[in-house]
Amino acid sequence: MVIDEMNPTYPMRIFKTLQAFTCLFLLVGVALAQELPLPVADALARAGIPFNAVGIYVQDVTAGKPVFMLNPALPFNPASTMKLVTTDAALELLGPTFSWKTQAYVTGSQTGDVLQGDLIIKGGGDPKLVIENFWLFLRRIRAAGIREIRGNLLLDRSVFEQGSYDPALFDGEPLKPYNAGPDGLLLNYKAISFIFQPDEASGLVKVTTDPPIADYPVTGPRLTNGDCGDWHGKLQPAIEDRSARFSGSFSAACGEKSWYMHPYLMSHAQYFGAVFRQMWRDAGGVFKGEVKNGMLPADARLIAEWQSPALSEVIRDINKYSNNVMARQLLLTLATDIYQRPGNPERGASVIKGWLHNKGIDVQDVAVDNGSGLSRMARIPAGAMGKMLVAAFRSPTMPEFISSMPLVGYDGTMRRRLTTRGIAGNAHVKTGSLDDVRSVAGYVLAASGRRYAVVCLINHANAARGQAAQDALLQWVYERG
């Protein structure tokens, strides 16, 4: 078509065309505004995050449909917000008073305070068998009248399947405590805290461990002067299965420092045995036998038992502080309890997907691998998680579930976010963070008095910049909900 700009009708045609495009633009803008609050859309634009990289679901927990959604059916990596799925399933399927038992048995005979036989520790998959609790458990064994064990220590870890586990698989950082694998006799999250104390008088750096570990020598770093700086990077650790050494340096300016590490070259049995030897010795006991894996003998006699805190307390640690190791334990516990077989991740995933399906939630695009969200494989649509949160609010276990999440502006992983905004103290929200992933999910008590389930999952190279958009969403729900 040839345009004749001298035609007197041409300017009017141009005006009408521009008017049509303007109306179309405004209509599109209104449509987007109905789906996404302007502060959220602006924050996403500033972060360079396109709408197709974001999944959002917001619903009044007393209503039948959401306030608005964005890509509610697209599967996203949820990072640690996946823990909400695992813990909600556990609350409903196991019950809030569920607890784990760790038991001590003996074989042979006892003469006075000497056991002429083996001590057997049978694990129940307790995710919180920390050192303080283990000490109390050993005291109960000592209270049974046993001081010297002349047999072996047998570890029954059969409550979970003993499969292969690669602590470097996720991020190539096997020394990170969050990369410890699950175990039927998980002790103290299988972590060691190395404590560095510079002593300028002697010119040495004293290094101790917590928990104390028997026959595990630690060679300290050189003591230097100067700025503390990147003290981790200067230590040059080599954490072996039978010893540890720090061949680098440590500045006196650092003062006392602690470094939590996962001694991945030690097996679970090695770690448990080394801690047991030292703590048994500290309790006045004698043990010179071997530490072995095995099954509980049929003729063994129960002498002591430790019961963990209730599940309602355990999930607070999982959700408020995003404990990945505990979440892995919980997934396997679900598998063990429901299938009445040694737990493994596949059975745990099956339990969770079946539980969601029974709630009428589409699980076609839900992928569960370890239950913690420390994964590149986990997937869930924002709509599926949002519907789960709405259902959870209507469940009898709602109070325990909500109180397990960080209180915005006050504790857990939300303690430093939105501290000066109106939403502070009025929302319980779980966060998630991986490279290219940022997520939030939980409940907002709006200024109106209505409560909303809110989910926002971002999967994008600029996801780290998306926190502002998520905070804007939470505040907007609080103000406008």
FIDREN-805324 format. One line per 5 residues: number of its first residue (from 0); for each residue z, y, x of C-alpha. Coordinates in pm, whole numbers, always signed. Each point is the difference from the previous one (the first is absolute). Example, Ala and Ser with C-alpha at 12.3 -4.5 7.8 and 13.67 -1.06 7.14 Angstrom:
REM residues 2
0 = +780 -450 +1230  -66 +344 +137
//
This chain:
REM residues 481
0 = +0 +0 +0  -92 +348 +129  +266 +265 -47  -127 +346 -92  +277 +239 +102
5 = -194 +290 -158  +31 -161 -344  +249 +212 -201  +165 -314 -138  +79 -138 +347
10 = +333 +184 +57  +123 -120 -339  -95 -360 +84  +182 +26 +332  +309 +144 -174
15 = +5 -278 -257  -42 -265 +270  +288 +141 +204  +210 +26 -315  -66 -368 -74
20 = +99 -105 +353  +315 +214 -22  +100 -160 -329  -65 -345 +146  +212 +81 +305
25 = +284 +127 -218  -17 -308 -220  +19 -226 +306  +293 +205 +130  +182 -35 -330
30 = -61 -376 -2  +146 -30 +349  +293 +222 -88  +81 -228 -292  +19 -291 +241
35 = +162 +163 +301  +240 +296 +22  -146 +298 +184  +271 +6 +273  -78 -364 +79
40 = -376 +53 -1  +38 +304 +230  +224 -192 +242  -247 -287 +15  -285 +243 +67
45 = +195 +166 +282  +72 -341 +149  -366 -100 -15  +75 -300 -220  -260 -79 -269
50 = +112 -102 -347  -152 -346 +39  +254 -72 +277  +294 +56 -235  +154 -208 -276
55 = +242 +173 -239  +186 -118 -309  +255 +207 -196  +161 -118 -323  +299 +97 -210
60 = +207 -320 +3  +55 +28 -376  -367 +57 -81  -278 -245 -58  -264 +152 +226
65 = -17 +199 +323  +3 +378 +25  -286 -15 +249  -162 -239 +243  -231 +16 +296
70 = -180 -317 +109  +269 -213 -170  -192 -327 +34  -108 +32 +364  +201 -215 +242
75 = +177 +194 +278  +215 -98 +294  +348 +101 -126  +183 -19 +336  +376 -29 -57
80 = -15 +80 -371  -92 -370 -28  +374 -59 +48  +51 +129 -353  -208 -287 -132
85 = +194 -258 +203  +344 +139 -85  -74 +48 -370  -125 -359 -24  +311 -123 +181
90 = +237 +192 -229  -159 -147 -310  -62 -354 +125  +313 -54 +214  +237 +238 -177
95 = +193 +295 +148  +303 -216 +90  -202 -253 +199  +134 -60 +351  -84 -211 +304
100 = +231 -260 +155  +36 -92 +365  +202 -318 +46  +180 -172 +287  +29 -380 +11
105 = +139 -245 +256  -56 -360 +96  +224 -235 +195  +377 +32 +12  +246 +277 +74
110 = +304 -49 +221  +226 +299 -12  -226 +300 +57  -272 -204 +176  -311 -109 -190
115 = -138 -326 +136  -335 +52 -166  -263 +258 -92  +30 +332 -176  -290 +55 -243
120 = -96 +342 -134  -219 -23 -309  -189 +319 -80  -77 +124 -346  -245 +273 +100
125 = +261 +278 -10  -181 +328 +80  +325 +176 +90  +185 -237 +231  +88 +286 +231
130 = +244 -24 +290  +302 +118 -198  -58 -265 -266  -72 -267 +260  +329 +80 +174
135 = +188 -52 -327  -187 -327 -53  +104 -123 +347  +359 +96 -79  -16 -229 -302
140 = -119 -285 +223  +286 +69 +239  +236 +7 -300  -105 -358 -73  +194 -87 +317
145 = -292 -34 +240  +29 +154 +343  -205 -230 +224  -333 -158 -97  -84 -303 +216
150 = -327 -75 -173  -306 +218 -58  -84 +291 -227  -260 -112 -254  -197 +269 -184
155 = -145 -95 -339  -265 +263 -74  -193 -214 -249  +44 +232 -300  -324 +167 +115
160 = -312 -167 +139  -19 +11 +378  -351 +138 +44  -153 +189 +291  +66 +373 +17
165 = -162 +260 +225  +220 +312 +39  -288 +187 +165  -250 -65 -279  +63 +314 -204
170 = -8 +275 +262  +22 -159 +344  +363 +113 +35  +202 -325 -1  +312 +172 +142
175 = +34 +219 -308  +290 -125 -218  -209 +22 -318  -230 -271 +140  +270 -269 -3
180 = -100 -294 -215  +197 -158 -285  +225 -298 +61  +235 -228 -190  +279 +98 +242
185 = -93 +360 +68  +285 +155 +199  +35 +378 +35  -372 +45 -78  -61 -169 +339
190 = +39 +336 +173  +177 +111 +317  +130 +350 +62  -12 +81 +372  +258 +269 +75
195 = -57 +215 +311  +297 +180 +155  -64 +205 +317  +284 +6 +255  -61 +273 +257
200 = +309 -100 +199  -140 -343 +77  -364 +106 -14  -76 -277 -249  -108 -38 -360
205 = +220 -245 -188  -189 -197 -265  +178 -197 -271  -132 -178 -305  +100 -2 -364
210 = +49 -271 -111  +153 -147 +315  -216 -282 +133  +123 -286 +218  -178 -80 +327
215 = -257 +274 -47  +5 +221 +311  -137 +353 -31  -122 +195 +303  +36 +375 -51
220 = -237 +280 +100  +42 +242 +291  +214 +305 -66  -183 +328 +54  +47 +371 -64
225 = -228 +237 -185  -96 +37 -363  +55 -288 -238  -344 +37 -160  -174 -321 -104
230 = +286 -224 +106  -146 -302 -180  -323 +21 +197  +181 +28 +334  +207 -318 -40
235 = -285 -254 +39  +167 -289 -187  -68 -370 +50  +186 -188 -274  -21 -370 +80
240 = +146 -302 -178  +288 -45 +248  +42 +345 +156  -102 +363 -24  -77 +259 +263
245 = -88 +368 +1  -192 +70 +319  -48 +371 -66  +244 +290 +2  +253 +169 -227
250 = +117 +359 +40  +369 +90 +1  -97 +293 -226  -69 -247 -281  +363 -94 -45
255 = +63 -322 -192  -307 -135 -181  -75 -311 -207  -332 -177 -40  -44 -265 -269
260 = -249 -269 +96  -130 -331 -127  +31 -269 +272  -310 -176 -127  -18 -246 +291
265 = +331 -148 -113  -29 -247 -286  +225 +46 -302  +202 -300 +118  +37 +146 +352
270 = +115 +334 -136  +244 -156 -246  +138 -234 +266  +49 +272 +261  +184 +227 -245
275 = +209 -291 -130  +109 -105 +350  +122 +349 +88  +172 +71 -330  +162 -345 -15
280 = +128 +58 +352  +131 +344 -99  +181 -161 -295  +185 -230 +240  -222 -300 -55
285 = -155 -246 +244  -355 -130 -28  -208 -156 +278  -249 -202 -199  -364 +58 -84
290 = -151 +203 -283  -258 -197 -196  -207 +29 -317  +44 -279 -252  +80 -103 -354
295 = +349 -25 -146  +124 -358 +54  +92 -196 -313  +355 -64 +124  +77 +364 +88
300 = +309 +162 -151  +8 +363 -123  +273 +204 +170  -95 +366 -55  -242 +218 -195
305 = -118 +359 +15  -142 +168 -309  -223 +302 +40  +31 +325 -195  -163 -13 -345
310 = -374 +54 -34  +59 +338 -167  +159 +119 +326  -256 -167 +227  -297 +171 -168
315 = +158 +338 +67  -46 -64 +372  -353 -122 -60  -114 +298 -207  +209 +292 +124
320 = -57 -76 +369  -325 -197 -32  +127 -311 +178  -307 -216 +57  +182 -304 +136
325 = +229 -20 -304  -298 +33 -235  -172 -295 +170  +316 -206 -46  +14 +94 -368
330 = -360 -110 -64  +71 -343 +151  +323 -25 -199  -199 +53 -320  -233 -281 +104
335 = +289 -235 +80  +186 +73 -322  -295 -25 -238  -184 -292 +159  +314 -182 +119
340 = -178 -62 +329  +26 +164 +343  -131 +353 -42  -319 +131 +155  -199 +323 -51
345 = -269 -165 -212  +252 -134 -252  +179 +334 +0  -325 +182 -79  -71 -248 -278
350 = +342 +67 -155  -54 +377 +0  -353 -16 -142  +113 -240 -271  +289 +230 -87
355 = -231 +302 -26  -248 -198 -210  +275 -94 -243  +62 +372 -51  -361 +48 -107
360 = -97 +165 +330  -342 -82 +141  +50 -167 +341  -367 -52 +87  +16 +274 +266
365 = +361 -57 +109  +41 -151 +348  +344 -95 +129  +44 -145 +348  +353 +63 +128
370 = +167 +205 -273  +96 +289 +230  -318 +208 +4  -10 -14 +381  -351 -130 -33
375 = -367 +86 +9  -73 -264 -264  +235 +103 -285  -168 +164 -297  +99 +121 -346
380 = -156 +251 -242  +208 +306 -86  -31 -98 -367  +148 -344 +61  +296 +141 +191
385 = +50 +275 -257  +6 -249 -288  +248 -211 +195  +228 +302 +42  -17 +76 -374
390 = +86 -363 -79  +282 +7 +256  +156 +302 -170  +17 -199 -323  +157 -301 +175
395 = +375 -80 +0  -5 +29 +381  -128 +360 -14  +322 +164 +134  +11 -220 +310
400 = -371 +48 +63  -4 +378 -24  +317 +47 +205  -153 -205 +282  -263 +269 +64
405 = +44 +310 +215  +137 +303 -187  -244 +283 +66  +146 +258 +235  +317 -198 +68
410 = -31 -345 +157  -219 -278 +132  -358 +81 +93  -4 +300 -240  +302 +179 +143
415 = -206 +270 +176  -264 +53 -268  +9 +258 -282  +356 +94 +92  -34 +358 -132
420 = -205 -76 -311  +120 -60 -353  -83 -368 +19  +265 -61 +269  +257 -238 -145
425 = -216 -62 -308  -228 -276 +120  +28 -344 +158  -312 -61 +207  -106 -267 +250
430 = -232 +109 +279  -257 -187 +205  -167 +89 +327  -258 -171 +219  -293 +129 +200
435 = -245 +136 -262  +246 -74 -283  +257 +216 -178  +164 -103 -324  +278 +92 -240
440 = +119 -181 -310  +306 +28 -220  +155 +204 -278  +29 +373 -65  +255 +142 -245
445 = -184 +311 -118  +168 +329 -84  -80 -80 -364  +227 -303 +14  -288 -246 -22
450 = -39 -262 +272  -335 -90 +154  -130 -287 +208  -209 +150 +280  -231 -171 +250
455 = -224 +165 +260  -184 -214 +257  -222 +159 +266  -228 -205 +226  -199 +227 +230
460 = -30 +103 +363  +176 +326 -95  +275 -176 -198  +271 +143 +228  -90 +345 -136
465 = +41 -128 -355  +379 +32 -13  -33 +356 -128  -213 -119 -292  +249 -274 -85
470 = +292 +244 +14  -199 +239 -220  -56 -279 -252  +368 -90 -13  +103 +365 -43
475 = -269 +58 -265  +124 -297 -203  +355 +133 +27  -103 +349 -118  -264 -86 -261
480 = +100 -344 -120
//
